[in-house]
Amino acid sequence: MESESLVYIGQHTSEIVHNLKGPLTIIKLCSKLLKKKLKEDKDILEIDKATDKILDIIKNILSSQQKQSIKKHKSFLISNLIE
């Protein structure tokens, strides 16, 4: 039961992260274009920093999910070899 809940959470987390990454990338690209036009506008710099921070969080979430997935596969393969 607990493992099913964790799988469910993992799948939905991945889906949410994926859905956030697209719009954030667009915001990031727009802020870069605006930064070129408006030079040192404070608001644009804040948008740029905020999107970088959120994209880093997303990258960390995806990275930790991949590590967990690799651990699962390794233990599965080892258990198959032992049997």
N, C-alpha and C positions, 0 to 999 in steps of 0.2 A: 504494500500500500504506500509506504513512504517513498520507495524507489519510483513508483509510478508518478507520485506527486512531483518528485524532483525532475523526472523526465518532462512532465507537463510544463513545469516552470522553466526549464531549460529551453524547450521548444518555443515557448511564447516570448521568453526574453530575447531569443535570437530573432524572432519575427519583429518584435518591437524595435530592437536595435537596428535591424535592416531598414525598417520603415522610417526611422529617424535620420538615418545616415544620408539618404537621398536629398531631402529638403535642406539639411544642414550644409551639404556640399554646395547646393545652389546658393544659399545665403553666403557661404564663404567666398564663392566666385564673384558674386555681386559686390561684396564688401571690398574685394581686391580691385575691382573695376572702379568703384567709387573712391577708393583710396588714391588711385592714380589721378582722378579728376579733382578731388577735393584736398589732396595732399595730407596735411596733418589734422584733419577734422577729428575731434575727440570722440564723437559718437561712433564714427566709423571704426576707429581704433578699438573701442569697447566691443563693438559687434565682432570684430576680427578676433579679439582675445577670447570672447565668450564662445564663439564657434570652435576655436582651437581647443579650448578646455573640454567642451562636450564631445568633440571628435576624439580626443585622447581618452576620455572615459569609455566611449564606444569601443575604441581599439583595445582597451584593457579588458572589457567584458568579453569581447570576441576571442581574445587571446586566452583568457582563463577557461572559456568554454572549450577551446581547441585542446588545451592541456588536459582537461578532464576527459575529453573524448579519447585522446591518445592513451591515457592511463587505463580507461575501460578496455580499449582494444588490446593493449599489452597484457593485461591480466587475463583476458579471454584467450588470447593466443597461448600464453603460458599454461593455462589450465588445460587447453586442448593437447598440448605437448605432453603433459604429465599423464593424461588418461591414455 
